[in-house]
Structure formats: C-alpha cells, structure tokens
Amino acid sequence: NSQGQTLQKIGPNWVNNIGNWIPTEGYLIKMQGNERFSIQGQIINPQSPINLEIGFQFVAYLPEVSMDALDAFSSILTDNLDFIRNSNGNVLRKIGPNWVNGIGDCIPGEGYLIKMNGTGILVYGTN
C-alpha cells in the first residue's frame, strides 16, 4: 500500500500488515508468474474524491472507461503535483510551463503512483 505495508507469504503463512482494502487506494503487486487477479464488490462512483497527501501514494483509477491522463488528472494539475507514474514507468509531469503526458490513456483497473508537493483532492475528469 502507500504506507509500504505488505501482504506477503512468510513460510507457509500469509501475513496481512495492510489490514482492510481501501477502494480508492492503488496497490503494488509483485507476482512470481502470470496469474489473474480479480476483485469483487460494489462499483465506486468514479467521481468520488480522493484526498492526496504530501509525498508518494498509490491511487486506484475509478472510471470504467479509458481516459487521456491529462483529462483524468485535470483536478490536480497544479504546482502541488510533482508527477504521476503508471505501472509501465510512463510519467505525466510538468516540463517548463507545460504538462507532458507520457502515460497516454488511463486504463480501468490500473493504479497510479502520485508524488505530491502539497495536498490535493483528485476527482477524475474534472477541472
């Protein structure tokens, strides 16, 4: 999770240091092989606000459709944002006066690493 807490297998036992799943948080998952991962439950309103703190954090992409990252993250494209990175290492960041989208489209089911210089509130697809 964003705090560095893990769910991992130690010997024959799984140890959960994360606690309960937070639906708006993204999680970094390291697999030993190709596997499928699915989550069941209620769909979260894609306009749900996500509070962002100073520093690094993983966030879940809530919309069920792909969206250009500049549009998806428009609510936090301020001086408080340092960068956003996807799981392939592509980055949305400011170069000079312009935001440069190296991510392309945000993808449903993907999580994103966000580094903030100040606090913010992310609402997908709003200014």
Disulfide bonds with the S-S distance in Angstrom:
none
